[in-house]
Amino acid sequence: MRTVADLRRALIEETAELESRVELAGVRRLAQRRRLAKAGAAAAAAVVALVLALYAATGARSGIPEPLASDSAHPLPNVPLHVHPSFPSVGQVIGTGVPVGPGQEFVLRFTEGPTLVGGLLDTRTGVVRDLSVAYDASPDPRRGGGFQSLGQLVDRSGGVIEYGLYIGTVSRIVVDSGIGRYPAQLAHWSQDPRYTVFWVDHRGTPVEAGVTNRPVDSNAHQPTAYAYDRAEHQAGTTSGRLFIRTDLDINLSNAAPLGASIDTGVPLPDGGTLLFWFVGGDGSAILKAGSRGATGQVTEIRELLTIPVPPSAIGFYRGMTDLPGRNGTHIMVGQYVGPAAKVVAGAPGGNVTSGFAHWSAHPEMIVYWAANVTEYAQTAAIAYDSTQHVIGAYSYGTR
């Protein structure tokens, strides 16, 4: 039986110089949102100052925005709301009343920054799953106001939803899809009524969106929004700006499973056992981890990474995922793509166990794990070919 020392010796002697690339899309999305939130917090004061200066220069009647033609926020379901703990809401969650598939409603909220985030609310459980953030999610102090954070998603019933933020004085907003003009519904943000969110649901074709390995024509099917004040003067337009598809990650996450699930048999703190499976299509897939209970019910724990399909043969993907194990231990999970017949992971400790499995849809991809780990920073993995020769290695501590 190979010991941790064997693994480390093989790592040092055979493959010390090996490297690989990783595309951890879920991590990048969270990191991007954190960067946006931090940048937005620094810019918020400048935004307010510039908006107030603009009002003063143009002789604005007061610092209070004009009344909306109607505040269109809809009552939310009578259930406790649960948003992402890393991105708590600032102010109210705005209900739109727009269904997106069975049992889900489109909602809007602000996080730190402020950053406008769209989401899908499960009307039975109260869980809000965030959409991706539009590229200009935090207000831009250089513009000082007007349209911001322009997003779009499909409503899963043959139509599209456009939404965004308008900073300043506005009475109504109209969205022109190219085949029709649609009055948007509006609602003020409870923390600052100069921030007005808008949305509209209509029949139409979504803006073009592709996968990671295909170019995208972002100008196709682009709508244009127009803002009007109470005197019906045009106060702003999105002409020349892009509405961004923000539902692609959620749509991928909701896709059908690809290949067979991987049942590790590793016990989890909730009494279930660790399970892996892939979902996706159209050139991309997501690896998920979950818990299978005694009755067979599967509860998703988290998404681990997004990969192209077919996966790129790059050897070890840099990084491992640290999942909570029983009794305060760690379960370290990694991925390998290439010609290996097996991958063996290990870490210091007499109770450490390991395993691996090939993804049935693309057997060149291997998911591997080490359980009962206490010294997680010292986890390492070795890839072997069919003749038991070392062909790759990775150490978590040198990531």
N, C-alpha and C positions, 0 to 999 in steps of 0.2 A: 504494500500500500504506500502511495506517495505521501510524504509529509509536507508541511508548510515549507520546511527548509529545502526540500527537493524542488518545490514550485519556485521558490525564490532563486535558487541556484540556476535553474533553467532559465528563469527570467533574465538574470544578469549575464549569464554566459552566452545565451543563444540570441536574444532579441532585445538587447538593451536600447538599440537605436530605432526600434520600430515606432511609428506614429500612425495615426489615422485621424480622419476628420469626423465630425459629428454634426448632425443637424437636429438639435433638440428644439423643435418648433414651439412646444408648449412652454419650455423654459424661456425661450426668446420672447414669447408673447408677454409672459409675466414680467420679465426684466424690462421690456420696452414700456409697459404700462407704469412700472415703478419709476423709470427714468422720466416719462412724461409727467407723472404726478409731481416728482421733485422739481422738474423744470417749471411746471405750471405754478407751483407754490411760489417760486421766486418771481414769476412773471405777474402774479395776480395783482400785486400792489401797483405795478406799472400799468396794467390794463385799466384799473379803476381810475388812476390819475389821468391817463390819456382820454378816457371816455368823458370824465368830468371836464377836462380842458376843452374837449370838442364841444360839449354842451355850452360851456361858457362862451366860446368863440362864435358859435352860431346863434346865440341868444335863445337857448332852450328855455321854455316856459318855467320848468322846475326840474328838480332831480327825480321826480316821480314819473314813471313811464305812463303813457296814455293807457286808458283802460282797453283791454282787448274787446273785440267784437263779442267774443264769448270765451270763457275759460273752459277748455274742452276736456280737462282731466276727468277720467272716469273713476268711479269707486273701485277699489281693489277688493279681491276676494277676502272674505272674513276668516283669514288664516294668518298665523305669524309668518313674516317674511324672513327668508334666510339668504343673505348675499354672501359673496366670497369674503372670507374673513380677512384676507390681505388687502381688500379694497372696500372698506365699509362705506355706506352711503353718507353723503353730506347733504342734509335737507331731506325732502320727501322723495319717495319712489312714486313716479308719475304713471298712473294707469292710463292706457290709451283705449281700452276696450276692443282692440284689434286682435282677433284670434290668429294664431300661427300654428296650424295643425290642431289635432284633437287635444284638449286639455291644457293648451298653452296660450298665453297672452303676451303681446309685445308691451314692454314697459321701458321707461327711461329713468335714469337717475344720474346724479353727480357724485363723483368721488373726489378725493383730495386733488387740488390743482387750481381751480376746479376743472374736472375732466368729465365731459358728457359721455355716458356709456349706455348703449341699448342692451336689452336683455330679454330673455324668454322666461316668463313666470309660469311655473307649474301651478295651476289654479287649485289643485288638490293638496299639495304638500307645502306650498309657499316658497319653494326653492327657486331662486333666480339664477339662471345660467347666463353669464355675460357674453355678449357678442364681441367681436374684435373691435378695437378702438379705431375710428377713422384717423387718417394720417395727421390731420391738424387738430387732434383732439383737444389740446389745451388752447385757450384763447390766445391769439397772436397780438402782442402789444403794439406791433408795428401798424396793424390795421386799426386798433383802437375800438373796434366794434363791427357791427354788420354780421354777415353770415359766417358761421364756423361749423366744424365737426359734421360734415355732410356724409350721411350714411344711407345705405339701401340694403334691403333684404327681401327675399321672396316670401309671400304669405302662405305658400303651400296650398293655394286654392286657385292658381292661375293668375295671380296678381303680384304686385310689388308694393313695398312700403318704402317711401322716402322719408327721411327725418333729419333733424339738425338743430342748430342753435342760432338764435339771432340776438345780438347784444345791442341794445339801444331802444329807441322809440318805434314801436310798430303796432298797428291796429289789426292788420290781416296779412296773410301770406298765401300766395297762389303758386302752385307747381304746374309747369307746362311740360308734359311728357313728350311733346311732338305730335301727338294724335288727340290731345285734349288738355284742357286746363281744369285743375282741381283745387278747390279751396282747402287749405290745410287747417287742421285743428291745432290750437295753441294752448300753452299753459305756462305761467310764470314759475320760476324757481323760488322756493320759499325762502332761501337765504339771501337772494338779491333779485328783486322783481324786474331789474333791467335785463336779466337773462330770460329769454323766452324760447322755449323749445317748441318745435312744430313737427307734425307728422301727417302723412296722407297715405291712404291705401287705395289702389286703383288697379284696374286691369291694365296689363302692359308687359313689355319685355324687359327683363333685368339688364343692367349694364354688363358688358362683357367681363368675364373673369376666367382665368385659366389656372393651371396647376404649376408647380415649381419648374417644370421642364418645358413649358410652352409659352410663347409670347402672348401678350394680352393687348387688345385694342381698347384702351380705357375710355375712348371717346364715343364708342358705339352706344347708342340708345341713351345718351346722357340727357337727363331732364334739366330744366332751369327753374329756379325759384325766384319769385319777386315779392318784395316786402313793400307794404303801403302804410302811410300814416293815416291819421283820422280824417285828414282833408283829401285823402285818396291820391296824394302825391307819392310817386315811387321813391322809396327810401333806400332800397338796396336790391341787388340781384346777384345770383350765383353764376352769371354768364362768364364763361372762361374757366370756371372751377369744376372740379370733378366730384360727383357722388361716388363713394367707395363701397363696394360690397363688403359687408361686415359679418355675414352669416356663413362664410365658407368653412371656417373651422368647426362650427357647431354642426353644419350639414355633414361634414366628414365624420365627426364623432358619432353622429346618429346613423351612419351608414351600416349596411348589413355586415355580419362577420365574414372574414376572409380566412378560409381554412379551418382546421380543427382547433379547439381550445387546448391549452397546455395545463394539465392538472399536476401541480408539483407535490401535493400531499404535505406541504409544509404547514404546520399549525400556526394560526394567527391569534392575536389577543382576544378577538371576538368569539372564539370557539370554532370558527370556520377554517378552511384550508385555502392556501394561496393558489390563485388561478390566473393565467395569462390568456389573452386572445387579441386578435387583430380585427379591425374594422376598416372599411374604406372602399376605394374604387377610383377610376379615372386618373390613375397615375400616382396616387398617394394612399398611405395607410397609417393608422394610429395603433400603437401597442398599448393595451390597457392591462391594469392589474385589478383583481377583485378577490372577494372572499366567497367561497361556496359553503353554504350552511349545511347543517345535518339533513335538512329536507330537500337539498338540491338548489335552493334559491341562491342566486348570485347577486352580490352587492358590489358595485364598482367602488374601488378605492381611489384610483387616480389614473390619469393618462401618463405614460412613461416617455414616449417620444413619437415624432412623426417621421416617416421615411418615404422615399420615392418607391414606386412599384414599377418594374422589379427593383429590388434593393441593390445599391452599389456595392460591389465586392471590394471593400476597403479594409478588411480585417476587423480588428477590435474597434468598436465605436468608443471614442474617448468618453470617460465618465461612467459612473455606476449610480443607480438609484438606491437610496437608503430607505427601506420600508420598515415600519415598526414590527418587531418580533415579540414573542412571548417573554415574560419576565425581564423586560427591559433590554432585550437583545436586539440586534439588527439583522435584517435580511437584505443582503447586497445583490442587486440585479444588474446584469449587463447584457450586451448584444455583440455578436460577431457575425460578419458576412464574408464568406470565402469558402475555400476548399476543405476546411477542417472536418474531420469525422467526429470529433468530440471536443468539448471545452471543460476543463476542470478548474474550479475556483477553490480558494482556501484562505484561511486567516488563522492567526494564533488562537489556540484554545482547543481542549480535548473534545468538546461537544459540537464542534463545527461540522455541519453536513453540507453537501453540495449536490448540484444536479444540473442537467442541461436538457434541451429538447430542440429538435429542428422544427421550424415552421412548415407545416404541411403544404401550404400554398407555394412557398418558395424555400425549399430545403437548404439552400445555401445560407439562409439566415438561422442563427442559433441564438436562443435565449438561455442564459445561464444564471445561476444563483448560488449564494452561500448563506446558510441560515445559522442561527444561534451564535452570531458573531458579536463579540464584545469589543475587540480592537478593530473597528470598521476601517480606520485609515490605513491598516496594514493588509487589506484584502488584495489578493492578486489572482490572476487567471492565466492559464496556459492553454493554447490551442494545439491539438495533435492531428496529424493526418492518419490515414488508415493503417500505416505501418508503425504507428506510435512515435514518429519523429515530431519534435517540436517545430511548429511553423509560425508561431506567433505568441506574444505574451503581453500582458497589460498589468500595471500596478496602480491601484486607486490612489496611493500616496504620492505618485509622481504625475498626476493628471495636469 
